[in-house]
Structure formats: C-alpha cells, structure tokens
Amino acid sequence: MNLELKEEDGKINLYVPSNKSLKEIYGLITKLQNSEINVIKVDRLSLDQSKLIWCLCKEYGDLIGYEREEMREVLENEFCSSREIEYFSISPHKPSACSVETATEFIQFIIEHSIREGYNLIIPEGKGEKRTYKHSRDICPDIQRYILACMLNKVCCVCGKRIDIDLHHSPALGVSKDQDDGKKTGFMTLCREHHTLAHGIGLKEFEKLFHLQPVWLSDNLIKELKKIYYWHFQAFHGGENNE
C-alpha cells in the first residue's frame, strides 16, 4: 500500500489510495500505533507537486482541446525528449515517480511551453464560493525564467496580454534611449495598462505587488531581444549582426 504522511497545520495526516477500504485503513493505523517506525528518505515529487502538474495539464488541455491525460502525455514526451531522460510517473506513490527537482523543472517547462504556444494559464484553487484563481506567474518555480519567456514571446508578465507590449526598465533607465545598451537596468515586459501602473505606484511597490523580479540581460539575450524590440538597445554593440 502506497502512503504519504504529511504535517499540516500542526496535525499529522496520512494519505492513502482512495481504493482502500475502511477496514484496511484502520488496520494500518493500528499497525502504526503498535510498531516501530523506520524513516527512509525517498526523493520523489510531493503530493502538492503532483496535484499542480495535473491541474496545469487540465487547464492547458481545456484550452487546446485535449483531455488532461493526453495533455500530460504530450508535455511529458516533449520534456523527456528535450532533456534525454526516461519517461516518469507523476504519482508520488509509484516507484517510477520523478524526483522533486524533476517535478519542479517539469512545472516550469509546462508554464514556459504555454507562453511560447500563445496560451495564458489560470489555475483554480478551492471549490465553490471559496474558489480562487492564480496566474501562472504566481505558481512558477523560477520567476525570472518566467519573465524571460514573456520577453522572448512579447507577453505582459502580469496579465498575459499580447497587444501593445513594452519592454520596461527596472530601475528606471535614467539616460536617453539612444544611450540604452540593455545593460544599465533589468527588464520585464508589460502591457500599456501595467506599464502605466508601474510608474504610477513606483517600481519597487509594483514588483512587490505582483511578485516580480527584473531580468538582467547578457549580450546574447540582447541580440535576441533586438530582433523583437527593434527600437530598444540603440547603444548596444555586442558583435556583428546585432542591428
């Protein structure tokens, strides 16, 4: 029987497969109470990671017309192929379950994949009147990689809009645009609405409000971004073919 013990809100909760009978569960509890417990560390994804992956696959699949399982299979095949790793389970109860690190990377991969493909993932939490919704930026493991993906695909990193997108300097540039080499500030992409808001409430307050961190650019990134935001980085000279 595959089990998971978790400490939550000061209590120890035992998670068991849903197909187990009450008799089996009570028998297990009795055994736990009367037996010595051996602690064995296993590097498998957590139940929360598993739930989040399934949720991402469902929301993504709903947007493009795939069932949840189909979407997971498509994404996992592409993920494993790109990294040349073996296919894995996202169930923490199976021996073939992936590690915490692989699950973290897979979650990031799904979010970046959706940005590249032009989809804006909104993640529901809770049920009924208590249901809330989170943007993918709120649950991505690496916010700077998320912001970079938004920059490369001309997406607002706050709301996911793809119209009237600006490269936003953080902190403010402080020099004229013809002196902008892309190395004096960090960057993120914002729609006009959120760009105006950022300057209205102040950059530090804006980044704190939306849990954002500007990305500082390398020469290679500036070259790539010049192809997308051709009016930016006018002072950059990082080698040939960077106009």
N, C-alpha and C positions, 0 to 999 in steps of 0.2 A: 504494500500500500504506500503510495507516494504522498508525503505530508509536508506541511510547512508550518513552523512555529514563528509567530511574529509578535513583538511587543508593540502595542498600540494603545496610546492614552493611558499608560500605566497598567495595562492588562496584558496577559499572555493569551493570544488567540491561536488556536490550532486549525489550520486549513486542511481539509480532506477532500478527496474526489467526490463529486456530487452523486455518484452511483453507489456509494457505500450506505448500508442500512444503519439504522439507529443502534441495532444490536452490535454490529461491528465497531461502531464509533465508541459506544460505552465500554466495550471490551478493551479497546485500545486505551481509553482513559484510565481504566483500572490498571492496565499493564504499566502505563506511565507512572502512576502513583506508587506502584509497588516495586518498581525496577530501578536499577542504577542507570543513569542516562550518560551515554558516551557522546561527546561533542566532536563531530567530524566536519571540518571545513570543506565546503564544496563551492567551486567557482561557477555558479550558474546564475543566469539572469533572475531578477527578483519578480515576484508576482505583479508588482506595480509596473515594472517594465513590460512584462508580457501583456498586461491589460492595455497599456498605452499603445503598444505596437498593433494590437488587434483593433483598437479604436481608430488609429491613423489609417489602417488598411480599409476599414469600413467607410470612413469619411471620404477617403481618396477614391475608393471603388464606387461609391454612390455618385461621385462627380463625373466619372467616365463610363459608367455602366457595367462595372464588374461586381461580382459577389465578393464578400470580404475575403474568403479563402483564395479565390482566384487572384485578387489583388496582392495578397501576401505572397503567393507563389511567384507572380511576375516580378515583384520587387526583390524578393529574396534571391531568385535566379540571377537577376542583374547584379545585385550586390555581391553575391558569391563569385560570379564570373569576373567582375571588375577587380576583385581582390585575390582571385585564385585561391579561394578557401572552399572547404567542403560544405555541403548543404547541412543545415542545422535545424533543430526544433526550437520554437519559441515558447514551449511549455516548460516551466521550471521543474516539473515533476518527471521529466523524461531524461534518461541517461545521455541522450544526444543533445540536450539543451545547450544553447550557446552560453558563453561567459558574460559576465556583467559588462565587460569592456566591449565585446562584440555587439551586445544589445544596445549599448549607448551609441555606438557608431552606426548601427542599423537605423535607429530612431533619427539620428542626424541625416543619414542618407535619404530616408523617406521624405523628410521635410525639404531638403535641397532638391530632390527629384521633382517634387510637386511644383516648386518655384520655377525650375527650368521648363517644365511642361505647361506652365501658364495657369496653375490652379492655386487657390487660396484656401488652405485647410483651416477650418474652425472646429475646435474639439469640445464636445459637450461633456459636462461633469454633473453628476447627480441626476435626480429624477423629479418629475412633476414640478411643483412650484419652486423647489429648491435647485432646479437645473440651472446651471450657469454655462457660459461659453468662453473658451480661451482661444486666442490666436496662436498659431504655431510658434511665433517668436517667444511666447510665454513658457513653452514646454521644451524648446530645443536645447540640447545639452551644451552647445557651443554657440553663444550669441554672436560672436564675431564672424564665424563661418556663415551663419545665417545672414548677417548683414552683407557680407561679401557676395553671397549668392544673389541677394537682392540687387546689389550694384551691377553685377555682371548680366543680370536679366532685366534691368531697368524697372524695378518694382519698389514701391514705397515699403520700407521695412516696418512701418507702424500698422498700416491698414491693408496692404496688398494691392493697392491700385496700380495700374499700369499706364495711366494717362497723365501728361504734364508732370513728369518726374524730374526732380532736380538733384544734383549732387550737392550735398550740404556739408559745409566745412565745420569742424568742431575740434578746437575752438574757432572763433571767427578768424577769417584769413588775415585781416589787418594790413594787406597790401592790395594794389590794383590787380585786376585779373591777368594783365599781361606779364605780371611777375609771379603768377601761380605756377609752380613746378610740381605740385602734388605732394610735396614733402614737408610743407610747413604746418600742416594740420592733419587730423584724422578725418574720415569721411563716412557718410551714410547716404542712402537715397531716400528722399521724401517727396510726397506729392505736394502740390501748392498749399493745400489746407494745413498739412502738418509742418511744412517749412515755415509758414507764417506763424503757426503756434509756437514753434521752437524759438523763434526770435522774439515772440511776444512775451513768453513766460521766462525766458532765459535758458541757455543751453544746458546748464547743469541740472536745473529743475526738470527740463524736458526729458533728458536722458534717464533721470531717476524715475520719472513718472511711467515711462514705457520700458524700463529695464534695458536700456541700450548702451552699447559701447562702440564709439567710433573706431574704424579700422584705419590703421596707418599703412601706407602703400609702399611696396617695393618698386624698383624700376620696371620689372616685368609686368606687374599689375597696372602700373600707369600706362604702359604701352597698350595693354589690352583695353583699358578703360577709355583711352583716347579714341579708339575706333567706335566707341558707343557714345561718348560725350565729347564730340569733336571740338566744342568751343571751350573746353576746360584744359588746364595744364599747358597754357600757352608758353610758359618759360621752360618747360621740361626739355632737356636734351640728353636722353639716355642711350643714345646709339642711333644706328641707321633705321630708316623706315618707321619713324615714330610720329609722323605728321598727322 
